[in-house]
Amino acid sequence: MKYALVGTIAVILSACSGQTERTHAVDELMADEALLSKVMKECRNNPGELREAPNCRNADAADWKLRPERMRKSLGG
């Protein structure tokens, strides 16, 4: 009886645990601009739910750090 109860609880808990998205580090996002663009697009498409998501915060930080470099390139420097 105990094993049946433990087995049932394990099945229920495993069904509830969904696939979590991998959190990307700021440095990783800065190194891969395609990934940064993808994450930024997802965050901007759903700001109400994703504003405080770790990937969105890291993408904002990476974008902020890359801005001076992008500005220099666009100004020909």
N, C-alpha and C positions, 0 to 999 in steps of 0.2 A: 504494500500500500504506500509506504514512504517513497519508494522508487518511482511509482507511478505519479505521485504528486510532484516530486522533484523533476521528473522528466517533462511533465506538463508545463510547469513553470519555466523550465529552460526553453521549451519550444515557443512559448508565448513571448518571453523576453527576446529571443533571437528574431522573432518576426517583427518586433517593435523597433529594433535597432536598425535604422536605415543606413544607407551608404552615405558617409559624410564626404564632403568635398575636401580635397587636399588644400591646406593653407600654404600659399606661396610667400616666401620671404621677400622683403623689399629689394635686397640685392639681386635675387633671382629675377624679379620683375624688371629691374633696371637693365639686366643683361639680355633679356629676351623681350624686345619691343612688341613682337607679335602677340605674345602671351599677355603683356601689359595691356595692349589694345583690346584683346578679347575680354579680359577681366573688367576693364573700364566700361566697355560696352554693356556687359551684363549688369554692372552696378548702376549705370545710368538708366537702363531700361526698367529697373525695379527699385528705385531709391527708397521707397517706403519700407520694404522688407529687408533690403540688403545694405542700408546705409551704415550700420554698425557691424557688418560682417567682417571678420578678420581680413579676408582677401580684398575687400573694398577699401578698408583702411590702409592696408599695405600698398594697394595700387595707387591710392591718392598720395601717399608718402613718396612712392617711387616717381610718380608723375611730377610732383613738386620738386624733387631733387634733379630731375632731368630737364626741367624748364630752362635754366640758364644755358645749358649746353645747346639745346635746341634753338634758343634765341641767338646765340653766337653763330651757329650754322646758317640760320636764316638771314643774318645780317652780313654774311660773307666773312666771318672771322675765324 
